[in-house]
Amino acid sequence: MSNSEPYSTLEVRNEYQLPEVIDPEQSQKETVPNHSYQQHPTAGGIGPYPPTDGYYAHNVPPGSSYSPAASYGEYGAHAAKLGYVQAGQLGPTESSVETGEEKKPKRTICGVAPLTFYIILGVALIIIIGAIAGGVGGAMASKDGENQEAASAEPGNGDSTDSTNSTTTEMDDRIDILPSSRLTSSNWTDPDGFIHRIVFFQDAHNALVAREWDSENRTWATTNITGLFAPTTAPLNPVSGTPLASAAITHEGRFEIHLWFLDPTSLIRSVAHLDTLNPSDRWQVDSLDEAVLETRPGSLLAAAWQRPWVDGKAGSFAVAYQRPSDGAIKVANSSHWETSDVAVESNFVVDNSSLAIIPQRRETFLDRMQLVTQGLANSETTGPMQLTNYDAGWAVDEQQVLVRGIPLPSKKQQFAITMWDDWSNYLYVGLLDGGELTASHYDGSSFNSIDTINFSGGPERNFTAISMTLDGMLYAISSDEILEYSVDTSSPSNLRFVGTVFPA
């Protein structure tokens, strides 16, 4: 994660010089004042977002909708477009040729010669018609300007800025969370000791969105990650309701945050922020060394950063998923993405099992890992939340039961893990289909089932997705909001409401 400054949107402005027009009421030609036309930037083809929510929809110059050649053309075409008619110079009203005959009294209309009268009448009509056309054109231009301003206020069409906890008052300005969105979160600490947290979710346009917080500024900022890649040659295409997994690294001078998701072909994709200390650094596509990691339909994801076996090494990222052929749980590792390892055999895990993974300490190293899945049971409707350990390899046939009687997987069911006291205490939490939570606590020596989670403060809860960071924070989607809770480490069955993460 990064406490980076927002990426500035690129403002595109095309100005065109209007040609000169002739005012029919003057005998001398004057220059009409120039009018500038500003082309509103767009978010590079991505679904729209409002600027008030601080989305970084990186803009690229779209094709101008006001082409000088097409829209204005030659002077006559321009004058006609604006409702002006070019008036001709008035000529003589009568002949001066001598005939030798006595002139007859001239017929007049309103005291002037008929030709002069009709010319004056024609000019007057031209002026009136021009005024009417100009008024209509001005009204239409004003209406078009209002429409453009209204469009720029829709999501993604306006300039994006960093968002802190400013309150959005207009309902139309709110960015909706995708009803089927999953949730993932990570935390890290910078060299100055400031804590950073990042929460990922999917919005109503299927875009991947990040909310980032740091303890120095104590503000949340929003990044539309999908929007950042929209104008590039490698736009992101997350499947709607994609499972999400993230992990951060703060080790040996590396400060990175990685996010994994699925594309419509069920392949694992990844993006990464490789230098979270550098505000100008950008999210990049992580190719996973071109590995093809295909998942089973309905598979979830879980990720962790595994510290190295010895000091001075980089460690590796691990991503758990369900294999398409038989549903076995595999863990891909960044040290060898192309060859993932089986962690739980298919006959020990249910289809569409919830997944959670976390590093585990071995003396002074965090090179071990724990994987939480849902196992099979004799019952046709339930299966246990279970734990599989990694220590120089996965104990594929050995599972520790954490919570018995978990209902079989549903679209909302999800597992999460956090820890405290230097990796000696672990809390394993399961979100069930009805929105209630179940949990198990490892106190350093034994596992203790928690039947009821108690909440202190906060709005009414209707959880549809959960995630936990490694510093005792739980995040949950509830009624189009992301809520934040902290674990009471002295009594892990208690969760204290901290605040609303999104919208702010």
Protein Blocks (a to p, Z undefined) as FASTA:
>chain_A
ZZddcdddddddddddddddddfkbcbdcddddddddddddeehpacddfklopacdcdd
dddfbdfklmnmpmklmmmmnopacddddddfbdfbdehiacdddddeehiafklmmmmm
mmmmmmmmmmmmmmmmmmmmmmmmmmmmmmmmpghiaccddddfbdcfbfklpccddfkl
ccdddddddfkopacdddddddfkopacdddddfklopacdddfklmmmmmmbdcdddeh
iacddddddeehiacdddddddfkopacddddfblkbmkbccdddeklopacdddehiac
dddddddfbehiabjaddddddfklopacdddfklmmlccdfbdfklccehiacdddddd
ehjackbccdddddddfbfkbccddddddehiacfkbccdfbghiacddfkbccddddee
hhlaccdddddfkopacddddehjaccddfbdcdeediddddfbdcddfeopacddeehi
acdddddfklmmbccdfbdfbdZZ
